[in-house]
Amino acid sequence: MGNQPVNVILNQATRQFWVVNSTAQTVEGTATIEFRDRSGRSLATRVENFRLASDTREQLFDFPILEAKDDLVLIRAVMVAKTGERLAENVTWVNTRRAHDYRALLPLVDGTATVTDTRVSRA
């Protein structure tokens, strides 16, 4: 879920959400994680407070059990500092039944793709 100095990260292998601080300062605030199905319907929202010393990480929670159309869950994570400054915002997705199977994303793609094979000769 992005590569920002302060961030919410989903470990796809363990299905755990983590907050990470790779800055030199302590960071404190709120992480809001929204879960939606492919149609945009809200499935759940988690709001977690965090306080991270410099160069640390902390587990927030395990991925919740959710029922979603096509088993696809879209996830939006927003981190806001105690001061109100937005620290990070990311979007990702998971398939709740078949790990790393994202065929359910295909209907979201608008347009077509053409693949061709052309032989290139040396000049």
N, C-alpha and C positions, 0 to 999 in steps of 0.2 A: 504494500500500500504506500508506495512512494519512497523517496529517499531524501527526507528533510532532516535538519539537525534535531528537531523535536517532532515526534511522530507517534501515531498509533500503527502498530504492525500486526498483521494477522499471520501467524505461522500456519500455513496450509497443512503441513504434515501432522501437527498436534492439535490443530483447531483451537488455538489459544490466542487471545488478544493481549498484546503487550504495549506499554508506553515506553518510549525510548528518548533519552536526552543525551546527545553527543556534544553538547556545548560545555563551556567552562563555568557556567553559572547554574545555580539551583533554579528549577522551573516549577511553578505551582499553578494549578488551574483545573479545568474541567474537560473531560473527553466525552463527546456525545457520539454514539454509534447507532445509526439507523439501519434497519433491515427492511428491504422491500422485495416484492416479487417482481417478475418481469413486466407486469402491467403497471407497476408503480404503487401498488397497494401496500400500505404500511403493515408490516408483520410484527415489528417490535422496535423499541428504542431503549437503549441503555445509556445512562448518564453516570459517569464515574469521576470522582475527584482524584487528583494525583498531586504528589509532591516528589520531585525527582532531584536528587543531588546531581552534580555534574558527572557526565560520562557514566550514567547508570540506566538500568531498565527495570521494569516491574510488571508482573503479570496482572492484567485487569480482571479477566474472566475467561471461561471456556465458551466456545461457540454454543449458543442456545439451540435447543431442539425446535425447529421451525418447519411448518408445512408450506411449501411454495409451489406455484404452478411450474411444471416442467422441472421441479427440483432445483431451480436456479434462484439464488438469493443475491440481490444486489446490496452492497454495503457502502455506506457513506460515513466517514469518520471525520469529525471536526474537533480540533483542540483549541481551547481558548485559555489564555493566561488569566490569572487572577486580576490583572490590570484591565482586562477586556480585549487585549490584543489577540488577533487570530494567529495562532502558531502554525497550524497545519490543517489541510483539508484534502481528503483522498477518497477515491471511489475504487472498489474492487468487487469481485463476485466469487461465489463458490457454488458448486453443485453439491447439494446436501446428501445425495445418495451415491453418486459415482464420482469419486475424486478425479479431478483434472479432466472431466468430460464437459466441455463447454459448447456442445452443439446447440443447446437451447438459446445461445446468443445469436445464432444465425438469423432468425427473424428480425433482429434489431438492426441488421445491416441493410441500408437502403442503397440499392444499386447493384451492379453486376461486376464481375471480374473476368477478365479474359487472360488466359495463359497461352503463351506461344513459345515455340522452340525454334531458335534461329542459330544456324551454324555460323560461327565467326571464323574467317580465314585469316591467317597471319598476313600482315602487310609486307 
